[in-house]
Amino acid sequence: MEFITSHYGEFAALLTAFFWTVTALSFESASLKIGSLAVNIIRLVMGLVFLSLFNFISRGKILPFDASGFNWIWLSFSGFVGFVLGDLFLFKSYTIIGSRFSMLIMTLVPPIATLFSWILIGEKLKLIHFAGMSLTFSGIAIAIFNRNGKGEKLMLKLAPAGILLALGGAAGQAFGLVLSKIGMAGYDPFAATQIRIIAGIAGFSFLVTAMSRWNVVNRSLHNRKAMLATGLGAFFGPFLGVSFSLISIRYTEAGIAATIMALVPVLIIPPAIILFRQKVTLAEIAGAVISVCGVALFFI
C-alpha cells in the first residue's frame, strides 16, 4: 500500500493509458457501426455532460462563464483544430487501418507538438528531441512496412489513406495542445476542456448541417451497440482520461507521466488480439515499443 501511495502519480498515468486504450477501441467499434462523423459529435456532447457535472461539483459552475475573452478565443481555436480537424481525421483512420495502428501513429503527437511549440512560442529544441523524433518514426516504420520475401522491396501493409488520416489526426491534436497551452494562461484545466469541447460541438454541428447528415446522426442514436461504445469511450476519454492525466502530472514529474501515458500503442495490442481477432507480428510489437521509447526521449 505504501508503494502505491508513494507512486500515486505514476499509477494515475498508467490508469490514463488504460482509459485511453479503452477509448480508442470503443470509438473504433462505434465508428465502424455508425460512421466517424456521428461518433464525433455524439461523444463530444456526452463528454460535455460528464465534465459539466464534475465542474459543477468541484467549482460550483456548470459552464465556464468565468473565463476571459482571451481564454475563449484561443481555447475555442484549440478545440476546433484538435477536436474537429484532428479527431475527424483520427476517427476516420480507425475505420480504415484500425485503432491499433492509428494510436501507434499518434505517438507522433509529442514530436509534432514540440515543433509547433518551437515555431509558435519559441520553446527550445534540443539534440535529444531530434533523436526522439527519429526513434519514433523508426518504430512506426518497422510496424507499418513489411517484406513479402527475401530480396523483396519494403511494402506498406496499410492503406495509404488511413496512414495519411492518422497523420492528420496527430498534427491536429498536436497543434490543438499547443494552442491550449497558450489559451489556458493559468485558467482551470477542466473548465478549459469544456470550452474546447463546446467549440468542437459547434464545429461538428456546422459540418453535419453543411453535409445534411443530421438524419444519420439521429438514426445513430437508436443504434444501442454503437451508443454503448460511444458512451464508454466518452466516459473513459474526455472525462476520466483528462482527469487522471491531470492527477498524474500533479503527483509526479510531467515527463514521467507523459511517457507512461504514451504506452497506449503497447497496451492496445492484447485487446486487439482478443476482441478484434487481429494478427499481430513481432515487428509490430517491436515497432510499438520503439516508438514509445522515442516519445520517452522528449521528457528526459
Residue pairs with C-beta under 8 A, 6 or more apart in sequence:
4 11
7 252
8 247
8 251
8 252
9 247
9 248
9 249
9 250
9 251
9 252
9 253
9 256
9 257
10 248
10 252
10 256
10 257
10 260
12 244
12 245
12 247
12 248
12 251
12 252
12 257
13 244
13 245
13 248
13 252
13 256
13 257
13 258
13 260
13 261
14 260
14 263
15 244
16 241
16 244
16 245
16 248
16 257
16 260
16 261
17 260
17 261
17 262
17 263
17 264
17 267
18 267
19 236
19 237
19 240
19 241
19 244
20 236
20 237
20 241
20 261
20 264
21 103
21 264
21 267
21 268
21 271
22 232
22 233
22 236
23 233
23 236
23 237
23 241
24 94
24 99
24 102
24 103
24 233
24 264
24 268
25 99
25 268
25 271
25 272
25 275
25 276
26 229
26 230
26 232
26 233
26 236
27 39
27 43
27 91
27 94
27 99
27 229
27 230
27 233
27 237
28 94
28 95
28 98
28 99
28 102
29 225
29 226
29 229
30 39
30 43
30 226
30 227
30 229
30 230
30 233
31 39
31 91
31 92
31 94
31 95
32 94
32 95
33 223
33 225
33 226
33 229
34 216
34 219
34 220
34 223
34 226
35 95
35 216
35 220
36 88
36 91
36 92
36 94
36 95
37 88
37 204
37 207
37 208
37 211
37 213
37 216
37 217
38 213
38 216
38 217
38 220
39 91
39 220
39 226
39 230
39 233
40 83
40 84
40 87
40 88
40 91
40 200
40 204
41 201
41 204
41 205
41 208
41 217
42 217
42 220
42 221
42 227
42 230
42 234
43 230
43 233
43 234
43 237
43 238
44 83
44 197
44 200
44 201
44 204
44 234
44 238
45 201
46 230
46 231
46 234
46 235
46 238
47 197
47 234
47 237
47 238
47 239
48 194
48 197
48 198
48 201
48 238
50 234
50 235
50 238
50 239
51 190
51 193
51 194
51 197
51 238
51 239
51 242
52 62
52 63
52 194
53 62
54 190
54 239
54 243
55 61
55 62
55 63
55 64
55 188
55 190
55 191
55 194
56 62
58 190
59 188
59 190
59 191
61 191
63 194
64 71
64 188
64 191
64 192
64 194
64 195
66 191
67 75
67 187
67 191
67 192
67 195
68 185
68 187
70 183
70 185
71 183
71 184
71 185
71 187
71 192
71 195
72 195
73 183
74 179
74 180
74 182
74 183
74 185
75 179
75 180
75 183
75 184
75 192
75 195
75 196
75 199
76 195
76 196
76 198
76 199
77 179
77 183
77 199
78 176
78 177
78 179
78 180
78 182
78 183
78 196
78 199
79 176
79 195
79 196
79 197
79 198
79 199
79 200
79 203
80 199
80 200
80 203
81 172
81 175
81 176
81 179
82 172
82 173
82 175
82 176
82 177
82 179
82 180
82 196
82 200
83 176
83 196
83 197
83 199
83 200
83 203
83 204
84 199
84 200
84 203
84 204
84 207
85 168
85 172
86 168
86 169
86 170
86 171
86 172
86 173
86 175
86 176
87 169
87 172
87 173
87 200
88 172
88 204
88 207
89 165
89 166
89 168
89 169
89 172
90 102
90 106
90 165
90 166
90 168
90 169
90 170
90 172
90 173
91 169
92 165
93 102
93 105
93 162
93 163
93 165
93 166
93 169
94 102
96 159
96 161
96 162
96 165
97 158
97 159
97 162
97 163
97 166
98 272
98 276
98 278
99 268
99 272
100 265
100 268
100 269
100 272
100 278
100 280
101 143
101 144
101 158
101 162
101 163
101 166
102 162
102 166
102 169
103 264
103 265
103 268
104 139
104 140
104 143
104 144
104 265
104 287
104 288
104 291
105 140
105 163
105 166
105 167
105 169
105 170
106 166
106 169
106 170
106 173
106 264
106 265
107 136
107 139
107 140
107 262
107 265
107 291
107 292
107 294
107 295
108 136
108 137
108 140
108 167
108 170
108 174
109 170
109 173
109 174
109 177
110 132
110 136
110 174
110 258
110 262
110 295
110 298
111 129
111 132
111 133
111 136
111 294
111 295
111 298
112 170
112 171
112 174
112 175
113 174
113 175
113 177
113 178
114 123
114 125
114 129
114 133
114 298
115 125
115 174
116 174
116 175
116 178
117 123
117 178
117 181
118 124
118 125
120 178
120 182
121 178
121 181
121 182
128 297
128 298
128 300
129 297
129 298
131 294
131 297
132 294
132 295
132 296
132 297
132 298
133 294
134 294
135 290
135 291
135 293
135 294
135 297
136 290
136 291
136 294
136 295
137 294
138 290
138 291
138 294
139 286
139 287
139 288
139 289
139 290
139 291
139 292
139 293
139 294
140 287
140 291
141 287
142 283
142 284
142 286
142 287
142 290
143 283
143 284
143 286
143 287
143 288
143 291
144 156
144 157
144 158
144 163
144 287
145 154
145 155
145 156
145 157
146 154
146 155
146 157
146 281
146 283
147 153
147 154
147 155
148 155
156 163
176 196
180 192
180 196
183 192
183 195
184 192
189 242
189 246
190 242
190 243
190 246
193 238
193 242
197 238
207 213
208 214
208 217
220 226
220 227
221 227
245 257
245 261
248 257
248 260
248 261
249 257
253 299
254 299
255 298
255 299
255 300
256 299
258 295
258 298
258 299
259 292
259 295
259 296
259 299
262 292
262 295
262 296
263 292
265 288
265 291
265 292
266 285
266 288
266 289
266 292
269 280
269 284
269 285
269 288
272 278
272 280
273 279
273 280
